[in-house]
């Protein structure tokens, strides 16, 4: 394994930037009131980044009240006005790109090349997309369906949205939650993970600086048990959008349904990577390494289960291991670093536990260890390839959420597709083949919200993201996301001006 040198650029000055507090309510930073202090830690070094008081229930109440007060004015703005505001926001985000990139790298351990080339540009593009999409929220055009009436459909905002985002993509998840909600005329209270609040707070400040009214976007940085559950159950929150694990998603659903809220869930994944025997082997190997290691494997769409048809299996294992061993693990701020640490030492230890247990029933081909030397203090784990595990084993069934790829063989196409679908999850998948009919069959039969062909991971603002089965329901990004953040109203006008309608006889009188 190659370790790049260290770099020492200016660290993002989180403690100075958020000296007033790590809550953003009604257009300003304020301190939390829970009485509990949390410290954000740089996972690359173990050094403290920001200590702040967590949000308590009173802070959630204040944020919801601010969002509720802002709702009538924002919902009443024209689509053009909301569009103009989001265009300004995209500009502010672009102007502050380096700030966002450094803050995201610092709190998550992401290599700067990932935050600069993926997280931040994707967020700016998402803002630009929803700026345009805000003008296209039409309902069905008018029509006479009963003969005596004219009907049309309105799309209206829901109200205050309470959203909860995870720690793996804090900036992009903030954008995915906030942008469609406010583009549709809603206001929002977002709870980022307490581990990684920095870029959500920067995003909220950018919203204010773009001229979007105070209270439209609010941030509460607190724990899921206190701030999150109170937000989901709040009587003035009309909708909940949650991204995170399936286990926590079940708890969110339990709380939300008690108050009959609109609910959107994007949950866990265990994406299959299905390689048929006519695939371009080099392309599949490169795709597997990139698709399994992006964001240090902390991605619910990451390639985690590679099923390779028997004629290519041994070559795939050998070449994937060799390519993994060229990946440069190191300081996230160094320009030649490919892979940074996991988000925390606890997450690293969780991943290591999966791999250590797998040694008893499978073959760890490469990796499976924490690096030594300069990286020993960080939450690093080497890119890991596991082969010859059984389909019912823990590493095949469970979401590891780390830089670990498991490879299994299959014989027939039927078997390969059946193995790909043999999971409670259904968020993403990929199929690798030169045969268009074979690939098309895989896209039809694999049960996942996204199926890539001869690639794995790319996302674009114009297309929806969401899962099947235990990976949740509803869509992020694209115009399809407006189905989550709007409610449909049918309006019907009588065209006859007749007082006594023919249908009244079913209630009183005769024809």
N, C-alpha and C positions, 0 to 999 in steps of 0.2 A: 504494500500500500504506500502511495506517495503522499507525503505531507508537505504542503506548501509553506513558505515562510510566513511569519506574522506581519501584520500591518498595524499601524497605530494612528489612524485618522481621528479627528475630533469625534468624541462620543456625542450622541444626541443628549443635550442637557435637560433631561427629563425633570429632575428635581427643581430646576429653575423655571422651566416652562409651565409646570403644574404646581407651583408653590401655593396657589390659592386653593387647590383641591383637585380631586380627580372625578368630580361630578360636573356635568354640564347641564344646567337647568335654566330655562327661560333666557338663553343667550349669554350666560356667563359661567365661568368656573366657580364652583363652591366646594367646600369641604363636606365630607360625609358626616353622618351623625350616629353611626352604629356603635361607636365606642371601641371598635376593633381596627387595628392597623394592619395593613398588608404591605409586603415589600415585593416589588417586581425585581426579579433577578436576571442578570445576563446569563443565559445558559451556556455560553461559550467560556466564561471565566468564573462563574459563581459569585461575581461581584454584584452588590446592590445597585439598582438603577433608580428606583423611586419608592419611597415609603409614603403611603397615603391612608387616610381613614376610609374604610369601606362604607358603601351606602347601606343605610338601614331602611326600615319600612317608611319612616317619615320622609326620607329623600325620594323614595318611589312615589309616595303620595304627592309630593311637591312637583315632581316631574310630570306625573299624569295630569295634575291640575293645570300646569303650564301648557301641556299639549291640548287639553280640552278647551282651554281659553283661546288658544290659537286656531282651533279647528274651523270655526265659522268663517273667519276671514280667509284662511287658506283654501278651504273648500269652495268659497265663493269667487276665488280668483279665476280668471279665464284660463283656458288651456294655453293660450299664447303667453300669458303672464307667468304661469308656472314654467313653461318651456324656456322663456328668456332667463328666468332665475337659475334654472339648471344648466343652461349654457354658460352663465357666469360662473357657476360652481365648477364646471369642467375646467374653465380657464384658471380659476384659483388653484385647483388641485394640480394642474399642469405646472403652474408657476412654482409650486412648493414640492415638486416631485422629489428632489433630493432630501428634503426634510422628512418626507414620508418614508422614503427608502431606508434612511438611516435609523429612524425610530422603529420601523418594522423589523429590521435586521437585529437591532439591539434587544428588543423584547422577546423575539422568537428564536434567535440564533440562525436565521436564514442568511445564506450568502448574499452579499450586496448585489451580485450579478442577477440573482433571482428576484430580489425586490425591485431592482432598477429595470429589469427587462420583462418582468411578468406581473408582479403584484401591483405596482404603481401604474404602468401603462394600461393594464386591464381595468383598473378602477377609473381612470380618466376616460377611457373609451366607454365604459358602462354609463358614466354620467352624461357623456355626449349622446349616447343612444337614447337614454330616457328623456333627455331634453327634447329630442325629436318625437319620441313616442307619446309624450304628454299631449301633443296636438291630435292624437288619433285614438280617442276614447269613445268613438261613436257606438251607439246601440243600433239595433235593427232599424232600417228605414221604415217610414210610415206605410201602412197597407190596410186594405179593407178585407178582413178575414171572415167576419160574420155577415157581411152584406150591409148591415145597418150601422156599423161602427168603424172608426178609424183607430188603429192601434199603432203604437210605437214603443220602443224600448229605450229607457235611459240607463246609463251607467253612472252610478253615484259612489262617492267615497264612503267608506265604512265608518270612520271616526278615528278614535285613538288606537293606534297599533302598538302592542307591547311585544318587542322582539328580543330574542336571546341568541347571541352569536358565540361561536366556539373560539378556541385559542389557536387553531392551526393556520387560519388565514384571517387575522383580525381586520385588516384593512378591506380586503375584498368582501368579507362577510358583512361588514358594516355597510358597504356600498350596496350589496345585494339586498339587504334588508331595507335600507333607507330609501334608495332611489325609486323603486316602483311604488312604494307606499306614498311618498310625497308627490311623485309625478301624477298619481291618481287623485290627489287632493286630500289625502289623509295627513295626520300628524303622528309623530312616533316617539316612543321611549325605547331606547335600545340599551340592553344590558350586555356589554362585552364580558368575556371571561376576565376574572379578576387578575389572572396571570399576565394579561396582555391588553391593557386599556389604552395604551399611548396613541395609537393611530386612530382609534374611534374618537378620542377627544380632539385630535387634530382635525379630523373630518368635520366634527360638529363646529369647530371654530371656523373652518372654511365655509361652512353653510352660512354662518352669520356674516362673514366678510363678503359673501356673494350677494348679500341683501335679502336673504330669505328671512321672514319675520321670526322674532324670538318665540320660542316655544314650539315651533314646527318640528325641530329635531332636538331631542334631549338624550343625555347619556347618564346612566346610573351604573357605577362600577362597584359591584358587590358580589357576594356569594350567591350561588343558585338557591341554596336552602332559605336564605333570608330575603334578599332582594328579588331573585328570580321568581320564586314561588309567589311572593306578594304581588309582583307585577302581573303574572299570569292570571291570578285569581281576582285582580282588582275589578270592582264592578263598573268602573268607568273606562275600562279597556275593552274595546269591541272585537279585537282580533289578536291572536297570538301567532307569531312566526318563530319557529325554533329550528336551529341547526345544531346537531350534536349526536350523541350516542343513542342507539335505539332504546336502551334501558331508561335513560333520562327522558327520552321522548314519550315513553309510556306514562311517566309521572306527569309530564307537562299536559298530556292529553287528558289525564284523569282530572287535573285541576281545571283545565279550560272548559271541558264539557260540563262541569258542574254549574257553570254560569252561561252555558250555551253560546260560547264564543265561536267565531270563525277560526279555523285552525289550519295551519300550514306547517308540515313537518318534513325536514330534510335530514335523514338519519344515517345510520352506519352503512358501510359497504364492504364487500369482499370480492372485488372485481376479478372475473376470470379473464385470462389472456389466452385465447384459443388458437393454436398454431397447427394448421393442416399440413399434410406432407408435401404439398406443392408450393408452400410459402417461400418467399425470399428469405432465406435463413439469416443473412446478415442484417436485413431490415428488421426482422423479428427480434434478433438479439439486441440490436441497438434500441428498439422500441421497448423491450422488456427492462433494460437497465434504466433508461430514462423514465419509463412509466412507473417503475417500482420505487425509484429513489427520489423523485421530485419531492421537495419540501421535507427531505429526510424520511420519506415514506409516510408522513403524517398528512395523508390526503385520503378522503373517503372514496375517491374514484381511482386511487393508485392501483396499478397492476399488482395483485397479491398472490393469485393462483394461476400459474402458467400450466396449461394442459397442452402437451406437445405430442403429435401423432408419432407412433413408435419409430418409423424410419428416421426421423430427425431428432429424436429425444436425446441420445448421448451427445451428439454434436452440439445441440442447443445448450445442454448443461455445461459442457466444456467451454464453449465460446462465451457464454454469459458470465461464467465465473471469471474468465480471463479479462473480460471487459470491465467487470465490477472492480477488479483489482487495480485498474488504472485510475479509478475515481479518486480525486484529491480531497482528502478530509482535512479541514483546518479552520483557521481563523475566518469567521464570516466576512470580515472587512478586507481580507486579502483578495486581490483581483483574480488570482488563479485558484481560489477555493471552489470546489464543486459541491461539497457536502458539508453542512454545518452540523451543530449538535441537535439533539432532540430538545423539545421545549423546556424540559426540566430533568433534574436527576431522577425524580420519581418515575417519569415516563421512560427514561433510559433503563432503569432497573426493571420496569414492567416488561419492556421488550426483551431484555436479556433473560428474564425468567422464561418467556416462551421458548427462546432458542435453547437454553440450557435443558429444559425438559424434553425438547425434541431430540436431543442427542441419544435418548434412550430408545427411540423408535424410528429415526430417520438419519440421513447423512448430511452433515453440515459441510458443504463443499468449499465454501470460502467465507471469511468473516467470522461472525459469532464471538466477537470480543470487543472490549473497549480499548482504544489506543492509549499508549503510554506517553511519557515525555511531556512536552509543552501542553498537550491536550488533556492531560490526566485530570485537571480540575474541572473540566467542562463536562456537559452531559452528552458526550459523543458515543457513537456506536458504529462499528464498521459495517459497510454494505455486506449483506449476508444472503447466501443462496443455500437453500435446503432442498435436497432431492430425496426421492424414494419414500416419502411419507404416505400413509394410508389416507384415503378419502375421508374417513371418519375421525382423523386425528385432530388434535387441538389447533395446530398451526394452519390446517386447511379450513377448519370451521370458524375460528374466532378471528375477530378483527384485531390485529397486532398493533397497527398504527406506528410502524417504524420501518427502517430500511431493510426489510426482509421479504424475499421472494421465494415461494415454494413452487417446485416444478414436479409435475406428475405426468406419466405417459397415458396415452389412450390408443385404441386400435381403430375402431370404425368411427365414421362421422356421427352416427347416432349416439355412440358412447360419449364422444367428446362434447356434444351439445347437452346431453343428459348430465354429465359431470359439471359443466358450466352452470347449469340451472339447479344443481343440488346444493342449495344454500338458502337460508332464510332471507338473504339480502337481494337487492335488485337495483342498484344505483347505476352502475356502468359496467361495460365489458368491451372487449375487442376481439375481432376475428382476423386471422392472417391467412390469405390465400390469393393465388393468381387467377383462380377460377371464379368468374362473376356469379355463376349459379350457386356455387358452394357458399360464397360469401353472402349472397342474398338470402339463402336459406338460413344461415346463422343469424342474420339481422332480424329475420322474421321470428325465429324460434327461441332466441335467447331472451330471457325475461329480465329486461333491464331498461331503465329510462333513457339510457344513451348507449349505443353500440357503435364503436369506431371500426372501420375496416382499414387494415394495414397502417394503423397508427393507434396511439393510446394517449389520452389526456387533453388534447386541444379543446378549448371552449371559446365561444364567441358570444358577444352580447346579443346578437340577433336570434340566437337559438336557445330553447328552454333547457333547464337543468333540474332534474328531479327524479324520484325513484319509483320502483315497484315494490310490492311485498313489504318486508320489514324495514326497507329503506325510506319509507314515508310516502307522502302524497303532496301534490301541489308543485308548482314550478317557480324557480328563481330565473331571473334574466328574461329577456325577450318580451314581446307583446303578450305572450301567454301568461306572464306573471300578473297581468292586470286582472285575470280571472280570480286571483286570490285576494286582491286589494280593492275590488269594487263589488258593489251589489247591484243586481239587475232589477229594474222596476218596470213593470208593464203599465202603460197609460192607455186608456180607452175612452174615446169620445163618441157619444151618440150623434148620428148624422141625420136623424129623422125629425126631430122636434115634435114627436108625437108623445102626448102625455100617457096614454094607455097603451103600453107595449103589449105585443101579442103574448110574450112569455109570462105576463102577469097573471094570466088565467090559471097557471099552475099553482098559484098561491090563493087567488080569490076570483070570484065571478066565473062567467062562461064566455065562450068565444062569441 
